[in-house]
């Protein structure tokens, strides 16, 4: 609203810094969290935990974007897609970004305090991973693996919060999600590959080179295979397997988009992963709902 912008003229810059105007990252973080919560609760999660994890997802994704831009503030100006980010252009100062990061992490931690001791302890590991990831691209070609470990960390936390333990099934969901994240973040890195090479930034897209699409397919395939193992252990039925089939079809569509390695097409493939997470959650939720009838 105009009066808000008049009173807080820098608000759009802070929204851009936290990416609240681009919710794809929230979705990609949220869906696996809901998978784990639904499994741990056998289809009926506690309402308070649902609210805690949904809110925590928004806060931690936003905090991750802030610390990522802080780490990349001297590199983003060299990359076409990121050169207009608030820290890269100086519209927001580094100390302001660090303060905002600290506030959002503190709010997320307050939410975790309403769970249990194991979840609180696990949250420390999640914070460490989230804070480390942005700096990994300087030292390793596998920052996508660190991002996957951080993004998937909500899975053991959700399991611990709902059931009081990190179950073996939660471990399998974590592995499947990690593989999926490395695949879709490689698609994301393909968008910036040329600029990253010039800036000296490392990624799996650079590491895989011409084998990038093959490696993405392999990672996606193993992710689905691990989810089949989850289905077998939980004795899930037709709705979940149908969801996995839909996810496989979406992966095939993504391959068609990325096979020519065009920037815009690779970014569209990355965005399409929102639907992968959604259909898998829908299949899981439908399976548990049918059991309760």
C-alpha positions in Angstrom: 0.0 0.0 0.0 1.3 3.5 -0.8 1.1 4.8 2.8 3.3 1.9 3.9 5.9 2.7 1.3 5.8 6.4 2.3 6.4 5.5 5.9 8.9 2.7 5.2 10.5 3.5 1.9 13.2 0.8 2.2 10.7 -2.0 2.8 10.9 -3.3 -0.8 14.6 -3.6 -0.4 14.3 -5.7 2.7 11.6 -7.8 1.1 13.9 -8.4 -1.8 16.7 -9.3 0.5 14.6 -11.9 2.3 13.0 -13.1 -1.0 9.6 -12.9 0.5 8.5 -11.7 -3.0 9.8 -15.0 -4.5 8.3 -17.8 -2.4 9.8 -20.7 -4.4 12.4 -21.3 -1.7 9.7 -21.5 1.0 7.8 -24.1 -0.9 10.9 -26.2 -1.6 11.8 -26.1 2.1 8.2 -26.7 3.3 7.2 -29.7 1.3 9.8 -32.2 2.7 9.1 -30.8 6.2 5.4 -31.7 5.7 6.4 -35.1 4.4 8.3 -35.8 7.6 5.6 -34.3 9.9 2.8 -36.4 8.2 4.8 -39.6 8.5 5.8 -39.0 12.1 2.2 -38.2 13.0 0.8 -41.0 10.8 -1.3 -38.5 8.9 -2.5 -36.3 11.8 0.1 -33.9 13.0 -0.4 -31.7 16.0 -1.7 -28.3 15.0 0.8 -26.4 17.1 3.7 -28.2 15.5 2.2 -27.6 12.0 2.1 -23.8 12.8 5.6 -23.9 14.3 7.2 -25.6 11.3 5.4 -23.6 8.7 6.4 -20.3 10.4 9.9 -21.6 11.1 10.2 -22.5 7.4 9.5 -18.9 6.3 11.8 -17.4 8.9 14.8 -19.8 8.2 14.4 -19.6 4.4 14.4 -15.8 4.7 17.4 -15.8 7.1 19.2 -18.1 4.7 18.7 -15.7 1.8 20.0 -12.8 3.9 23.2 -14.6 5.0 23.7 -15.9 1.4 23.5 -12.4 0.0 25.8 -11.1 2.8 28.4 -13.8 1.9 28.0 -13.0 -1.9 27.8 -9.2 -1.6 31.1 -8.8 -3.5 30.3 -11.4 -6.1 26.6 -10.8 -6.9 27.4 -7.7 -8.9 29.4 -9.9 -11.3 26.5 -12.2 -12.0 23.7 -11.1 -14.4 20.9 -12.6 -12.4 22.0 -11.2 -9.0 23.6 -7.8 -9.9 20.6 -5.8 -8.7 20.3 -7.4 -5.2 20.1 -4.9 -2.4 23.5 -5.7 -0.8 25.3 -5.8 -4.2 24.0 -2.3 -5.0 24.5 -0.9 -1.6 20.8 -0.2 -0.9 21.2 -2.3 2.3 24.4 -2.2 4.3 26.2 -5.4 5.5 25.6 -4.6 9.2 21.9 -4.2 8.6 21.8 -7.6 6.9 23.6 -9.3 9.8 21.2 -7.7 12.3 18.2 -8.9 10.3 19.7 -12.4 10.1 20.1 -12.5 13.8 16.6 -11.3 14.5 15.0 -14.0 12.2 17.2 -16.8 13.6 16.2 -15.7 17.2 12.5 -15.7 16.3 12.9 -19.2 14.8 14.7 -20.4 17.9 11.9 -19.1 20.1 9.5 -21.2 18.1 11.7 -24.3 18.6 11.5 -23.7 22.4 7.9 -24.8 22.2 8.8 -28.3 21.1 11.1 -30.7 23.0 14.8 -31.0 24.0 15.8 -33.2 21.1 14.3 -30.8 18.6 16.0 -27.9 20.3 19.4 -29.6 20.1 18.9 -30.5 16.4 18.1 -26.9 15.7 21.6 -25.9 16.5 22.9 -28.2 13.7 20.5 -26.6 11.3 21.7 -23.2 12.1 25.3 -24.1 11.6 24.5 -25.6 8.2 22.5 -22.6 7.1 25.2 -20.2 8.2 28.0 -22.3 6.5 26.4 -22.9 3.1 26.9 -19.5 1.5 30.7 -19.7 2.1 31.1 -23.2 0.7 31.1 -22.2 -2.9 34.5 -20.6 -2.4 36.1 -23.8 -1.3 34.3 -26.8 -2.8 32.4 -27.7 -6.0 29.7 -29.3 -3.8 28.0 -26.3 -2.1 24.7 -27.9 -3.3 25.3 -30.8 -1.0 25.7 -28.5 2.0 22.5 -26.7 0.9 20.8 -30.0 0.7 21.9 -31.0 4.2 20.7 -27.6 5.5 17.4 -27.6 3.6 16.6 -31.2 4.6 17.5 -30.6 8.3 13.9 -29.8 9.1 13.1 -33.5 8.5 14.8 -34.9 11.6 13.5 -31.9 13.5 9.9 -32.6 12.5 10.3 -36.2 13.3 11.8 -35.4 16.7 9.1 -32.8 17.5 6.2 -35.1 16.6 7.4 -38.5 17.8 10.2 -37.7 20.2 12.8 -39.4 18.1 14.5 -39.4 14.7 13.2 -42.5 13.2 14.9 -44.7 10.5 12.1 -43.6 8.1 12.9 -40.0 8.8 16.5 -40.8 7.9 15.4 -42.2 4.5 13.2 -39.2 3.8 16.3 -37.0 4.6 18.4 -38.9 2.1 15.8 -38.8 -0.6 15.4 -35.0 0.0 19.1 -34.4 0.0 19.4 -36.1 -3.4 16.5 -34.2 -4.8 17.9 -30.9 -3.6 21.3 -31.4 -5.1 19.5 -32.2 -8.4 17.4 -29.1 -8.4 20.1 -26.8 -7.1 22.3 -28.0 -9.9 19.6 -26.9 -12.3 19.7 -23.5 -10.5 23.5 -23.3 -10.8 23.3 -24.1 -14.5 21.6 -20.7 -14.9 24.7 -18.9 -13.5 27.4 -21.2 -14.7 29.1 -18.9 -17.2 29.1 -16.0 -14.7 30.2 -18.2 -11.9 33.2 -19.4 -13.9 34.3 -15.8 -14.5 33.8 -14.9 -10.8 35.6 -18.0 -9.5 32.5 -19.4 -7.8 32.2 -23.2 -7.6 29.1 -25.4 -8.1 28.0 -28.9 -9.0 26.9 -27.5 -12.4 30.6 -26.6 -13.1 31.9 -29.9 -11.6 29.5 -32.1 -13.7 30.2 -30.1 -16.9 28.7 -31.8 -19.9 27.4 -34.6 -17.7 25.2 -32.2 -15.8 21.8 -33.5 -17.1 22.9 -37.1 -16.7 23.9 -36.5 -13.1 20.6 -34.7 -12.4 18.7 -37.6 -13.7 20.7 -40.1 -11.6 20.2 -38.0 -8.5 16.4 -37.7 -9.2 16.2 -41.4 -9.9 17.9 -42.4 -6.6 15.7 -39.9 -4.8 12.6 -41.7 -6.1 14.1 -45.1 -5.3 14.7 -44.1 -1.6 11.1 -42.8 -1.5 9.9 -46.2 -2.7 11.9 -47.7 0.2 10.0 -45.3 2.5 6.7 -46.5 0.9 7.6 -50.2 1.5 8.5 -49.6 5.1 5.3 -47.7 5.8 3.2 -50.0 3.6 1.9 -47.0 1.7 -0.6 -47.6 -1.1 -1.7 -46.5 -4.6 -2.0 -42.8 -3.9 1.6 -42.4 -2.9 2.9 -44.6 -5.7 0.8 -42.5 -8.1 2.4 -39.4 -6.7 5.9 -40.9 -7.3 4.9 -41.6 -10.9 3.8 -38.0 -11.3 7.1 -36.8 -9.8 9.0 -39.0 -12.3 6.9 -37.4 -15.1 7.8 -34.0 -13.8 11.5 -34.9 -13.8 11.2 -36.0 -17.4 9.7 -32.7 -18.2 12.6 -30.9 -16.5 15.1 -32.8 -18.5 13.4 -31.6 -21.7 13.8 -28.1 -20.4 17.4 -28.3 -19.5 18.8 -30.5 -22.3 19.9 -27.4 -24.3 21.2 -25.7 -21.2 19.5 -22.4 -21.9 19.4 -20.1 -18.9 15.7 -19.4 -18.8 14.8 -23.0 -19.4 17.1 -24.2 -16.6 15.4 -21.7 -14.3 12.0 -23.0 -15.3 13.1 -26.5 -14.6 14.3 -25.4 -11.1 10.9 -23.7 -10.4 9.0 -26.8 -11.5 10.4 -28.7 -8.5 7.7 -27.0 -6.4 5.2 -29.2 -8.1 7.3 -32.3 -7.4 7.2 -31.6 -3.6 3.5 -30.8 -3.8 2.4 -34.0 -5.6 4.5 -36.2 -3.3 2.9 -34.5 -0.3 -0.5 -34.8 -1.8 0.0 -38.5 -2.4 1.2 -39.0 1.1 -1.6 -37.1 2.7 -4.2 -38.9 0.5 -2.8 -42.3 1.5 -3.1 -41.5 5.2 -6.5 -40.0 4.7 -7.8 -43.1 3.0 -6.4 -45.3 5.9 -8.6 -43.3 8.3 -11.8 -43.9 6.5 
